């Protein structure tokens, strides 16, 4: 029996050998060598390292090497800042010099302690442009009068019209007012920052400042005179500190604090349509002077439209006067060459049509014979309806009630 089993086992082994062709390979424990870097890591991508079994080189293992990450050096000035432009500084990764970071160096500013000091400095500077104005911090106790007064700050700026453009910051000054015509016709003034200590801005303070693009008003201003920003055709924003108790601004438009009066819509704003907010009851003198608006919506609730409010709004195509309006000042829509349709939703007393707040007649609010047509059948109050003419509108235009 034992013999039989031995024969059987021998036979099975022979049979297995016949099937495989070789004896079974004995198992072994891997003897791993050291890890060797096969792909170097970069700043942003992982590398790879590999190790191999000493008993059988076909057996390998791999693992990631963590990305190095950036290792930036110190910031180095590559483009120095000047009085007309920001500079640039750069830093480079020590692992890979193709990786760099840059950041701006703020434009240099000049601090002037008097108008004379400002005049001397500007004289020594090259001409610039409105896009690259000099930043001047004017730290004075007084401005020296109107821009026609020799030695005043405005006089110095006006003397450099179209050659030396200036962004003026008065935050370091101790002035409490900006007087009448202080910067009138300062064409190269591009922006003005009015400090918190200033309580009043005089009549025509910035009128005809054609290059003026932005105005920042501090907390203390409680009085803004007539025509303060008249004919500032490039003005895009008047921004008022939210803590100011007398005035406010929304999207660069100037209002009184409780937003019952619209004071100034900047003529340089580029939108084509504007809806006057609900709650407004009056629109101030020259408020929309020379704006490029095509459409203005006046809400019911407005009672007074001041003198020359829409003067020279050359693109304004039509207007609806709500029945809440009880007065329209003189020349309100004068030189609105595209204004060929006017709708009156209510009546307006004749003695409130074309007169200023002092009772003086400024002239018809509209070009052509619209005033005569409006009061043709009711000379005291006018006749509601839509009146049209043909553009371009002029003093000779003939209007027809539809």
C-alpha positions in Angstrom: 0.0 0.0 0.0 2.8 2.4 0.8 4.5 1.5 -2.4 1.3 2.3 -4.3 1.1 5.8 -2.7 4.7 6.6 -3.5 4.1 5.6 -7.1 1.0 7.8 -7.2 2.9 10.8 -5.8 5.7 10.4 -8.2 3.4 10.1 -11.1 1.6 13.3 -10.0 4.8 15.2 -9.8 5.8 14.0 -13.2 2.4 15.1 -14.6 2.8 18.6 -13.0 6.2 19.0 -14.5 4.9 18.0 -17.9 2.2 20.7 -17.7 4.4 23.7 -16.5 7.7 22.8 -18.2 9.7 23.8 -15.1 9.6 23.4 -11.3 7.5 26.1 -9.4 9.5 29.3 -8.6 10.1 29.7 -4.9 8.7 32.9 -3.3 11.2 35.5 -1.8 11.1 38.6 0.4 11.9 41.8 -1.5 15.2 43.4 -0.6 14.5 47.1 -1.6 17.3 49.4 -2.4 17.4 53.1 -1.6 14.9 55.6 -3.1 16.2 57.3 -6.2 14.7 60.4 -7.7 13.6 59.7 -11.3 11.5 62.8 -11.9 12.5 66.1 -10.2 9.7 68.1 -8.6 9.0 71.6 -9.8 7.3 74.6 -8.1 3.9 73.5 -9.2 4.1 69.7 -10.0 5.1 66.7 -7.9 8.2 64.7 -8.7 8.7 60.9 -8.6 11.2 58.6 -6.8 11.7 54.9 -7.3 13.3 51.9 -5.5 14.2 48.5 -7.0 14.3 45.0 -5.5 17.9 43.7 -5.2 16.8 40.1 -5.9 14.7 40.9 -8.9 15.1 44.2 -10.8 11.7 43.8 -12.4 10.1 44.6 -9.1 9.9 48.4 -8.4 8.0 50.8 -6.3 7.3 54.5 -6.8 6.1 57.4 -4.7 5.5 61.1 -5.2 7.9 63.9 -4.1 5.9 66.9 -3.0 5.9 70.0 -5.3 8.5 72.6 -4.1 6.2 75.6 -4.1 7.4 79.1 -4.9 10.2 80.6 -2.9 10.2 84.3 -3.8 13.1 86.5 -3.1 13.1 90.2 -2.1 11.1 92.8 -4.1 13.3 94.7 -6.5 12.4 97.9 -8.2 12.3 97.3 -12.0 10.6 100.6 -13.0 10.9 103.5 -10.6 7.8 105.6 -9.8 7.7 109.1 -11.2 5.5 112.2 -10.7 3.3 111.1 -13.6 3.2 107.3 -13.3 3.3 104.3 -11.0 6.4 102.3 -10.8 6.9 98.5 -10.7 8.8 96.1 -8.5 9.4 92.5 -9.1 10.4 89.4 -7.2 11.6 86.0 -8.6 11.2 82.4 -7.5 14.6 80.9 -6.5 13.4 77.5 -7.7 12.4 78.6 -11.2 13.3 82.0 -12.5 10.5 82.0 -15.0 8.1 82.6 -12.2 7.8 86.2 -11.2 5.4 88.5 -9.3 5.0 92.2 -9.8 3.3 94.9 -7.9 2.9 98.7 -8.5 4.8 101.4 -6.7 2.5 104.3 -6.1 3.0 107.4 -8.2 5.1 110.1 -6.5 3.3 113.1 -5.2 4.5 116.6 -4.4 3.6 118.5 -1.2 3.3 122.3 -1.7 3.0 124.6 1.3 2.1 127.7 -0.6 0.8 128.8 -4.0 4.2 130.2 -4.8 5.8 126.9 -3.8 3.4 125.1 -6.2 4.2 127.6 -9.0 7.9 127.1 -8.7 7.6 123.3 -8.7 5.3 123.2 -11.7 7.6 125.5 -13.6 10.4 122.9 -13.2 8.2 119.9 -14.4 7.7 118.8 -18.0 4.4 119.1 -19.6 2.0 116.2 -19.0 -1.5 115.0 -20.0 -4.9 114.7 -18.4 -4.3 110.9 -18.3 -1.0 111.3 -16.3 -1.7 114.3 -14.0 0.7 115.4 -11.2 -0.6 114.5 -7.8 -0.2 117.6 -5.6 -1.0 117.8 -1.9 -1.5 121.5 -1.2 -1.1 122.2 2.5 -2.1 125.8 3.0 -4.2 128.0 5.3 -5.8 129.9 2.5 -6.3 129.6 -1.2 -5.6 133.3 -1.9 -8.8 134.3 -3.7 -10.4 133.6 -7.1 -8.4 132.2 -10.0 -8.1 135.7 -11.3 -6.3 136.9 -8.2 -2.5 136.9 -8.8 -0.8 134.6 -6.3 -3.8 132.4 -5.6 -3.8 128.7 -6.0 -6.3 128.9 -8.8 -4.3 131.5 -10.5 -1.2 129.2 -10.5 -3.2 126.3 -12.0 -4.9 128.5 -14.6 -1.5 129.8 -15.7 -0.6 126.2 -16.5 -3.8 125.4 -18.5 -3.3 122.7 -21.1 0.3 122.1 -20.2 0.5 120.9 -16.5 -2.4 118.7 -15.5 -2.9 118.4 -11.7 -4.8 116.2 -9.3 -5.2 118.4 -6.2 -5.6 117.1 -2.7 -6.4 119.7 -0.1 -6.6 117.2 2.8 -3.5 118.7 4.5 -4.8 122.2 4.4 -6.5 124.1 7.2 -8.9 126.1 5.0 -12.5 126.2 5.9 -14.0 127.4 2.6 -13.4 127.3 -1.1 -14.4 130.8 -2.2 -16.3 132.1 -5.2 -14.5 131.2 -8.5 -11.5 129.8 -6.6 -10.7 127.4 -9.4 -12.8 128.9 -12.2 -11.4 128.1 -15.6 -8.7 125.9 -14.2 -8.9 123.7 -17.3 -6.0 121.4 -16.3 -7.4 120.5 -12.9 -8.3 116.8 -13.1 -9.6 116.0 -9.6 -10.1 117.7 -6.3 -10.2 116.3 -2.7 -12.0 118.7 -0.3 -11.1 118.1 3.3 -13.5 117.7 6.2 -12.8 121.1 7.7 -14.2 122.9 4.6 -17.8 124.0 5.3 -18.6 125.9 2.1 -18.0 125.8 -1.6 -18.6 129.2 -3.2 -20.5 130.3 -6.4 -18.8 129.2 -9.6 -15.9 127.6 -7.5 -15.1 125.1 -10.3 -17.0 126.5 -13.2 -15.5 125.8 -16.7 -13.0 123.3 -15.3 -13.2 121.3 -18.4 -10.7 118.7 -17.4 -12.2 118.1 -13.9 -13.2 114.4 -13.8 -13.9 113.8 -10.1 -14.7 115.7 -6.9 -14.5 114.3 -3.4 -16.4 116.2 -0.8 -15.6 115.7 2.9 -17.9 115.6 6.0 -18.0 119.3 6.8 -19.5 121.0 3.7 -22.9 122.4 4.4 -23.2 125.0 1.6 -22.5 124.7 -2.1 -23.0 127.8 -4.2 -24.7 128.3 -7.5 -22.9 127.1 -10.6 -20.2 125.5 -8.5 -19.6 122.8 -11.1 -21.0 124.7 -14.1 -19.7 123.6 -17.5 -17.4 120.9 -16.1 -18.1 118.8 -19.2 -15.8 115.9 -18.3 -16.9 115.5 -14.7 -18.0 111.9 -14.1 -18.4 111.7 -10.3 -19.1 113.9 -7.3 -18.5 111.7 -4.3 -19.7 112.8 -0.8 -18.5 111.3 2.4 -21.4 109.4 3.9 -21.0 111.2 7.2 -21.8 114.6 5.6 -25.0 115.9 7.2 -26.0 118.2 4.3 -25.2 116.4 1.1 -25.1 112.9 -0.4 -24.2 111.2 -3.6 -25.3 108.1 -5.4 -23.4 106.8 -8.5 -21.6 110.1 -8.6 -24.8 112.3 -8.7 -25.0 115.0 -6.1 -28.1 115.4 -3.9 -29.1 117.0 -0.7 -28.8 114.8 2.3 -32.4 113.5 2.4 -32.5 113.3 -1.4 -35.4 115.6 -2.1 -33.2 117.9 -4.3 -31.1 116.8 -7.2 -28.2 119.3 -7.4 -25.8 118.1 -10.0 -25.7 115.3 -12.6 -22.1 115.2 -13.8 -22.0 116.1 -17.5 -19.2 113.6 -18.3 -21.2 110.5 -17.3 -21.6 108.2 -20.3 -25.0 106.5 -19.7 -27.7 107.3 -22.2 -30.7 107.2 -19.8 -31.3 108.4 -16.3 -34.3 107.9 -14.0 -34.5 110.6 -11.4 -35.2 108.9 -8.1 -38.6 108.9 -6.4 -38.7 111.4 -3.6 -37.0 114.2 -5.5 -39.1 117.4 -5.4 -36.8 119.9 -7.0 -34.1 119.9 -9.7 -31.4 122.6 -9.3 -30.2 125.2 -11.7 -28.0 123.8 -14.5 -28.3 120.3 -12.9 -28.0 118.5 -16.2 -26.1 121.2 -18.2 -24.5 119.7 -21.4 -25.1 116.1 -20.4 -25.2 113.6 -23.3 -28.3 111.8 -22.0 -30.9 110.7 -24.6 -33.6 110.0 -22.0 -34.5 111.4 -18.6 -37.4 110.3 -16.6 -38.9 112.9 -14.2 -41.0 111.2 -11.5 -44.3 112.4 -10.3 -43.6 114.3 -7.1 -41.1 116.8 -8.7 -42.7 120.2 -8.2 -39.9 122.5 -9.4 -37.5 122.3 -12.4 -34.9 125.1 -12.0 -33.4 127.5 -14.5 -31.4 126.1 -17.4 -31.6 122.6 -15.9 -31.3 120.8 -19.2 -29.5 123.6 -21.1 -27.5 122.2 -24.1 -28.6 118.6 -23.5 -28.0 118.1 -27.3 -29.1 114.4 -27.4 -32.2 114.6 -25.3 -35.0 113.4 -27.6 -38.2 113.8 -25.6 -39.4 114.7 -22.1 -42.5 114.2 -20.0 -43.4 116.9 -17.5 -45.4 115.2 -14.7 -48.6 116.8 -13.4 -46.9 117.5 -10.1 -44.6 120.2 -11.6 -45.8 123.7 -10.8 -42.8 125.7 -12.1 -40.3 125.5 -14.8 -37.4 128.0 -14.8 -36.1 130.1 -17.7 -34.1 128.5 -20.6 -34.6 125.1 -18.9 -34.5 123.2 -22.2 -32.7 125.8 -24.3 -30.3 124.5 -27.0 -31.7 121.0 -26.7 -31.4 120.5 -30.5 -32.9 116.9 -30.5 -35.8 117.6 -28.2 -38.7 117.2 -30.6 -41.4 115.9 -28.3 -42.6 117.3 -25.0 -45.5 116.0 -23.0 -47.2 118.0 -20.3 -49.3 115.8 -18.0 -50.7 118.8 -16.1 -51.0 122.6 -16.2 -48.4 125.1 -15.0 -49.3 128.6 -14.0 -48.0 131.1 -16.6 -46.2 133.2 -14.0 -44.2 130.1 -13.0 -43.1 129.4 -16.6 -39.7 130.9 -17.5 -39.2 132.7 -14.2 -36.4 132.3 -11.7 -36.9 131.9 -7.9 -36.7 135.7 -7.6 -39.5 136.3 -10.0 -37.3 137.5 -12.8 -38.1 136.3 -16.3 -35.2 134.3 -17.7 -36.8 133.5 -21.1 -38.9 130.6 -22.5 -37.9 127.2 -21.1 -38.1 125.8 -24.7 -36.9 126.9 -28.1 -39.4 127.9 -30.7 -43.0 128.7 -30.1 -43.8 125.9 -27.6 -44.6 128.4 -24.8 -47.1 130.2 -27.0 -48.7 127.0 -28.1 -49.0 125.6 -24.6 -50.8 128.7 -23.4 -52.8 129.4 -26.6 -56.1 128.2 -25.3 -55.6 128.7 -21.6 -53.3 131.7 -21.0 -53.3 131.3 -17.3 -52.4 127.6 -16.9 -51.6 126.0 -20.2 -53.1 123.0 -21.9 -51.8 119.5 -21.1 -50.9 117.2 -24.0 -48.0 116.2 -26.2 -46.4 118.8 -28.4 -44.0 117.9 -31.3 -41.7 119.6 -33.7 -38.9 118.7 -36.1 -35.3 118.3 -35.1 -32.9 120.1 -35.0 -34.8 122.4 -32.7 -34.1 126.1 -32.8 -35.6 129.4 -31.9 -37.6 129.3 -35.1 -39.1 125.9 -34.5 -42.9 125.5 -34.9 -44.6 123.2 -32.4 -47.9 121.3 -32.9 -50.2 119.9 -30.2 -51.0 116.3 -31.0 
